[in-house]
Each structure stands twice: as structure tokens, then as C-alpha cells.
Amino acid sequence: MTTMTEASVREFKMPDVGEGLTEAEILKWYVKPGDTVTDGQVVCEVETAKAAVELPIPYDGVVQELHFAEGTTVDVGTSIIAVNVSGGGPAAAASAEATAPATAPAPAEPKPEEPKTAGSGRQPVLVGYGVATSSTKRRPRKGPEIPAQEASSAIQAELNGHGTGTGTAKPRPLAKPPVRKLAKDLGVDLATVVPSGPDGIITREDVHAAAAPVSEPVTQTPVAEPAPVPAAPAAVAVAAYDTSRETRIPVKGVRKATAAAMVGSAFTAPHVTEFVTIDVTRTMKLIEEIKRAPEKHEMQGLRVNPLLLIAKALLVAIRRNPDINASWDEANQEIVLKHYVNLGIAAATPRGLIVPNIKDAHAKTLPQLAQSLGELVSTAREGKTSPAAMQGGTVTITNVGVFGVDTGTPILNPGESAILAVGAIKLQPWVHKGKVKPRQVTTLALSFDHRLVDGELGSKVLADVAAILEQPKRLITWA
């Protein structure tokens, strides 16, 4: 009876919804214990270091338990919800019996462990989350029989990549991939760590405890400092503050990733920023003309604004100066020239700054570019931008003018060669045809990686963008 009960409950684990991410925060549950769920139904929304993502359940059944509350950060590979699949139909039951030993716990891997078979027609919906195409059973291991409980632990360890091997070799310490990465970052040998988790699994706390003595001065003797680990709680207790005068916000998710990326970029790529102030009156008039007669320009139903023509101007400038569209490969000591432009647009969202990009923007017509910009902005505002949409960018535009700011010195998006900041467009006195007149004026700032882009190349790109926005007819003559 016990075996049948265990086999009917499936544990859905936190998948790797990005590329190599180790944890995610549960933002919202859409189900509760007792609810019926079906294959492909979204059960929760999680936030990684890159974006908010909805997670679908990979089988039918009834929710038995939610293992974590909203707001909890969970390691990839950790079970977050238990579903009883005994009433989920023959397909779910057959899949469960064919693919997993009844007494063995599910493998702690980033993707769900019991997806439908190929015949069900279910398609992968997340990065790092695929569909099993085979229900082949694991071949029995040779050797003397061992108790069921020990066999269960051994199978779990082997599935996690922590198998003990053969013969009398020393067993490999049991730890999840995120914990192993933490140990590697802290320089801790897992073989020396005392595990405190179930079944002898090493936890994050165990690694931190093992790393604590490393920071102690080498001149201290074990007798003088017999127990360095208990000092940690005391340090935390000291960090008290007046809640009526201060508010502390944990740094996590998108904001944490953005901070790390900006620090890495600022202190890796030598930044240079150049500025130009220009008269964009003609560009603003063209925008108004397009708005008044959208059907004549195939722009009906599309959002037409200054950002659209600025983006197009930058794409034309890159085509005229292709060497700026590159990246620096530190490992191979190479400059990688890109023959495509994935145009990033910096977007402020409730969860922080993100930079999704328009794939192959260089090949899009003006109406196609307008459509892509509209979809990108609306998706970002809804918090639905996918991790894939934020990867592979080559150059970026950040529009600080929407906040009334004249200009800035933007930091490069990691892995990119240039970023264009657009300031506020304002009526200002300007010398036009020998007379001082009120004109629409803005300031552009171009930051670039000086390892890739010298002053001449950066200046040419910025000057070309400025020239197009001053005389938008160049979009035709230079195209």
C-alpha cells in the first residue's frame, strides 16, 4: 500500500528557467491544495535574476501540498509542489509507473522529472525544460544486494551526479548543484564539510560554516578560537535599525542581477562617452505627419514616436560603420564582429531595469520595427519578458528623456560594444538660418567600449545618428 501511495504522488521541482540560473523566488501561487491541475496548466509565477516566468505543471492530478510560501527563494532542483496523479488518468499513471522506481525519490535535476511521453504531444515551454521522449528503465546494477533504504539513497545520489562509483573508493559528498557552485566560489572542499541535511546532503549553511574559519587570521590557534561558527548569529543580531527611520529592501531577483552586471561592465570595459546636441525639429514634424496619415505609410495601428526614428537612425549608422557592432572575447583574445543587430531597449519595470532586445532589427522595415518596439514595451510593462528576449543583444538605446533628463553617461550592457542615451526633447532657442528661433532640441550621448571602438569610429557613429535626426530624409538617401 505504501509503495502505491508514494508512486501516485509526483514532486514538481524548480526548473532552470534561464541559462545556468541557480535559484528563483516564488512570486505567486495560482493553485492551492485540493485543486485539480492538468498538463500544461500554469501553477505559479517565479522571478529569476533575469525575468518573471510562469511555470506550467507537466502532469494531471490534484494538488497535495505547496512546499514553499510566496516570497520564498528556492534552489533549482528543489521540489516546490506535490501532486497526486492517481486520479489524473491512465496516461499519467502509466508514465509514473514506467519511468520511476517506486521506492526511489525523484532525481534532483533542474527540469521536472515526470513529463508526458512522446505520444501525448506536449511541447516544451521553458528554457531548460523539455519533454521526455523515452521511458526506458535504468538497467539493474550488478553486485550484492543492499537494503532498500540504502539503495534509494544510492539511486538518488547517482541521478544527481554524485554517485559513489565502484570498488572501495571514497564516496563523493552529496550536494545539490547550487551548493557545489557556492562551495567552489568560497574555495571550500566539500569532502571536509560536515553535512546536516537529510540523507547526509550538504546544505548552504554547512558550506558557509565551513568557510567561516578561512576568514580568521592564520596567527590564531584552535585553542584561542575554538568555535568560530557561532559568531555569525551574533553579527546578525547587531544589525538592528530604527524601522521608523529606515526601510531595508533585500537585494534579489532582477535588481541583484542588474547590480552585478553593471559593476562587472563598469570595471571590465573601458568606457568612453561622447555627446552631441542637435536640432530634431524636422524629425518631430515627420512623426506628426506619419501619425496624421498612417494608412499612407503602412503604419496604421502601430505606435509612432521619436524612439522609433531614433532606433532606425542608429541602425542606419551601424550599417555605415559596421565595426562598432562587435564584442570582446576575453577568453580567446578576439574581437567578434556581428553581422546582425539585436537592438536592446532599456526598460524600467516594477521589478527593476531590464534590457530586452529586438532580434535582427537591422533587417526590419520601419513598420516592422514599430511593431517590435510596441510588443517589447508592452511585454516589459506587464512583467512578462522572457529570459531569451534579454540575451544576445549587440547595442542598446536608453531613453532617459522620458524622465525629463537632458543626458547621461550610460553604462554598457555586458557583452555589448555601445549604448546610446537619448535626452529630453525640448523647445530651446537655436540659431536656424541665421536667426535665433525656438526649435526642438535634444542631446545624445554614446558610450562605447574603447577596447573595440576608438574615438574616430565612435564619433562617426554618433555624428551619423545626429545627422539623420537633423535631416530625416537621410533615412532614404543613406539606406
N, C-alpha and C positions, 0 to 999 in steps of 0.2 A: 504493500500500500504506500509506503514511504517513497519508494522509487518512482511510482506512477505520479505522485503529487509533485515531486521535485521536477520530473520531466515535463509537467504541464505548465510550469512557471518559467517564463523567459525573462532574462535580465537584459535590458537595453542599455548599452554603455555609451558614454560620451564619446562621439566620434571626433576625428581630426577634421574639422570643417574648413580648415585653411590648408597651408602647406607647412607642416612641421610644427604647428602650434601645440603647446603642452597643456593648456587649461582653458576653460571658458566659464563665464558667470551665467547662472540661470536667471534670466530676466523675468520670465512669466510662464506659468503653467496654464495650459488650455484644458487640462483634464484633471480629474480628481479620482481617488479610489472608488471603485464601483462603476465607473464609466466604461462603456463599450467603445473599443477603438478598432479601426480597420487598417489594413495595409496601406501605407502612404498617407495616413492622417497626421497632420501636424499636432504634436502633443506639447511642445514648449518652444520658447524663443530663448536663445543664448547669445551672449556677447563675447566675442573673442577679442584679441588685440587688434583685429582688423575691421570687424563689422559685426552687426547683429544678424543672426541667421535663425531661421525656423527649422526645427528638427522633426521629420516625419518618423512614425513608428514603422518598422519593417514587417509586422505581422498582425493578425487579427486576434482579438481576445478581450479580456476585461481587466482594467487596471487594478492591481492588487495593492501596490504601495508606491508612493513617491519618496525616494530616499533622501532628497535634499529640498530645502525650502528655497523660495525665491530670494535672490540676492547672494546665494552661496556660490563661491568659485570652486569648480570641480576639475580634477585632473582628467585629461584624456585617457580613456580606457576604464574609467570608474563607472560602475552601474548607477544609473540615475532613476530608473523606473522599473518595477516588476509587473509583468503582465501575465495573467493566467490564460493560456491559449487552449485549454481543454475544450472550451466551447467555441473556439474560433474556426471550426470547420475541419473537414478531413485534410485539406491541403496543409494547414498549419500543423496539425498533429503529426501527419506523415513526415513533414520536414523536420520537426523536432526529434522524432524517433530515429530518422535516418542519418542525421548529421551530428548528434552529440551523445556521448556516453551518459547513461542515466545517473551515475554517481559522481561524475566529474564536474567541477564548476566550469562555467563558461570561460573561454580564453579572454584575458585582459588585453584586448587589442583595440586600437582607435576606432574600428568600424564595428557596427552591430554584428552579433555573432550568428543569428539565425534568419537570414533573409530568405525570401521565397525561392523556389527552384526556377530554373530557366523557363519551364513551361508556363509559369504564372504570368510572364510578360512584364514584370515590374522592371522599371528602368532606374538607374542611379540618379539621385537628385542632389547629392552634395559632393564637394571635393573630398577625396579620400574615403568615399562611402559608395561601395559598389554592390553588384549583385552576384551572389554565388552561382556558378554555372555547373557545379558538380556536387554530388552528395556522397562521394567516395569515402568509405570508412578508413580510419587510420589502421594500418597493419599492426597486429598484436606484436608487442615487444618480446624478444626472446629472453630466456633467463629464468631463474627461480621465481616462484610465486611470492607476492608480497601482500600484506594486509590491504584491505580496500581503502582505508583512510590514507595510508602511505602512498598507495597507487594514485589516489585522487590528487594529492599534493604534487606527486611527480609529474602527472599529466599537466596540471596547471602550470608548473614551472617550465616544462618543455614547450608548451604552447606560447608562453610569454617570452621564449628565447632565453630562458635561464636554466636549461637542462643541466643535470649534473654530469652528463657524459657516461662513459663506461669505465669498468675497472674500479680501482680504488682511488681515483683522482679526487682531490679536494672539491666538495660541492661549490658551485658558483653561488654567491649571495643572491637572495631573492629580493628584487626591487622592480618597481614599475619604471618604464622609460623616462618619465619626467624626473623621477627621483635619481635615476642614474645620471641624467644630464646635470642635475643640481650637484651631485657628488663630484662630477668631472669639473664643473665650474669652480667648485670650492677646493679642489685638489684633495678630496677625501677618498681613500681606498676603501671600497665597500667591504672588503674582506676583514677589515678591522672594526667595522661598525657592529654594535650590539643591536639586533632587531627587537622592536617592541610590538610590531603589527601582528595580526592573526597569521597563523601558519608560518611564523618566522620571517615575515616580509618586512623589509627595511622601509621606514617612513621618512617623510621630510624632516620631522622633528629629530629622528635618530641621526640624520646626516648633519643637521645644524649642531646637534650636541657633540658629534664627533669633530666638527670643525672648530668649535669654540676654543679648545686648548691650543690650537695652532696660532691664535692671535696673542697668546700670552707670551711675555718676554722669555727668551731662552735661558736667562740667568736665574729664573725662579726654579726652585726644586719642587719635586712632588710633595714633599713634606710641608713646605710653606703654603702651597695652594692645593689641598687635597681634592677639592670638588669645585672646578670652575663652572660647571653647567648650571647649578642653582643660581648663579649671579644674574642670569638672563631675566627671570621674573622680577627681581628687584629693580633692574634697569627700566623695565616696562612700567612698574608702579610709580617711578619717579616722574614719568612723563604725564603729569596732571596739568590741567589748564582750566581757566575760567570759561565755562561754556557760554556765559552771558556776554563775553567779550571776544571770544574766538570760536570759529567753526572749522573743524578739520575734516577734509574730504579725502577718503582713501584714493590713492593713485592706482588705477587699474583700467583694464579694457583698452579702448581706443586711445584715451588720453595718455596712458602709460606707454603704449607703443609709439605714439607720436613724439612724446618727450625723448624716448631713447633714440628714435630715428633722427630727430633734429640735432641732438647732441652729437651723434655719430657723424652726421653730414657736416655740421659746422666745424668739427675738429679733424675731419678727414680731407674734404675737398677745399682747396684754397679759393675762397670766394672773392670775386670782383664784381662790383655793381656800378653800372653806368646809368645816367639819367638824361632824359630829353623832354622838354616842354613844347607842346605843339598845339596848333590851331586845328580842331577837328570839326569846325562848323559845317564843312561840306559833307562829312560823314554823317553828322546828325541830320542834315537835310535829306540825305539819301535814305536813311532809316525811316523818316516820316513819309517819304514818297512810297516806299515799299509797303508801309502799313496802310496807306490810303488806297492802294491799288494792288492788293495781294494776289488777285486772280491773274493779273498780267505777268506776275513774276513766279508763278507756281509756288507761292508761299502761303496760300490760304490755310488757315487753321494752325499755322506754325508761329512760334514766338520769335519776334524780330526785335532785337535790342542791340546796344553798342557792343556787347560782348561777342555777338555773332560775327560782326565785321572785324573786330579786333582779332578773333581767333583765325578768321580767314586771312587777314593781313600777316599774321605770324606764320601761317602755313606757307604762304607765298614767299615770305622772306627766307624760310628754311629751304624751300626749293631752289632759291637763288644762291643760298650759301649752305650747301648740304653738310659740310664738315662740322657744323655746330650740333648736328643731330647724332650724338655719339655717347659712349660710356667708357669708363676707365676700368679695365680688368686688372686689378692689383695682383691676383694670383699668377696670372700668365704674363704680366707686364706688357699688356697690349691695349691699344685704343680700338674699340669696336664701333665701326661706323654703321649706323642704322639706315636701311633703305626704306623705311616706313616711319610714320609718325603716329605714335599713340599719345594723343594730346590730353594731358591732365588738366582738370579744372578743380582748384581748391574750393571746398565747400564746407561752410560752418554748419554743424548739426548739433542737436541737443546733446549728443554723446561726444562731441569734440570735432576737431578738424580732420576731414578725410580728403583724399585726392583720387577720386575715380578718374578713369581716362577713356577717351573715345578711341576705340581701336581703328587703325588705318584711316585716321582723319584726313590724311593727305589725299586720299582717293575719293573723297566725298564732294558732291556738288554743294552749293550754298543751301538749297532746301534740305538735303540730307544732313548737312552739318547742323542746321537749325533744329531738325527733328531729334538728332542725337543729343544736342545740348539740352533740349527740353526734357527728354527722358532721363538724362543724367541728373539734372537738378531736382526733378520731382521725386525720383527714387531716393536720392540722398536725404531730402527733407522728411521722407517717410521712414527713414532709418532702415531701408531695405537693400542698401548697396551690398553686393556680394563681394567676397574676398577677391575673386577673379577680376572684377571690374577695377580693382585698385592695384593690380600687378602689371608690370611690363610697360610702364609709362616711359616716355623719352624726353619730353619737355612739358612744362606746366605754365598755366596762367592763373594768377591770383588777383581777384578784383577787390582791392581794398577801398576803391572809390565808393562802393555801396554803403560804407560806413562814414562817408564824408571826409575820408583821409586823402591828403594830396599825393602822397607817395610813401615808399618804404624801401627797405633793403631785404628782400625776401631770401630765405634760406632754401637751398636746393632740396628738392625731393630726392632721397637717397637713390643713387644709381642713375640719375639724370644729369644732363650737361648744362641746362639753362632753365630759368624761371622768369616770367615776365609779370611784373606788378603793374596794375592799371589804377591810376589815381582818379579822384572825383573829377567829373566834367562840369566846369562852372563857367558862367559868363564873367569874362575879365577884360580889362582894357588891352587892346592888342593893335599893333601897327599893321594895318591892312591897306594895301595900295596907296601907301604914303600918308594915310590918315589913321588917327587913333580911333578905334571903334570897339564896341562890345562884341566879343567873339567867344565861342565855346572852346575852352582851353582845358587841356589835361596834361599830366606828367606821367611818363612811362619810365619804369626802372627795370633794367635787365641784369640779373645776377647770373654769373656763369662760372664753371669750373676752370680755373686758369691752367690746370694741367692739360686740358683738352682744347681750350679756346683762348687764343691770345687776344690782345687788345684790338688788333685790326679786325679780326673775324667778329668779335663781339660787337664792335662799333658798327660794322656793316649791317649786321642783322637788326640791331636797334634802329639804325637810320632807315633801313628799308621798311620796317613796320611803321615808323613815323611818316615816311613819305607817302605810303599808301593811305593812311588815315587822314593826311592833309589833302590828298588828291585821290579819292577812292576810285577814279576811273583807271588808275594803275592796276586795279584788280583784273581789268580786261587786258590792258596792254602788256602787263608782265606775266599774265597767266600762260 
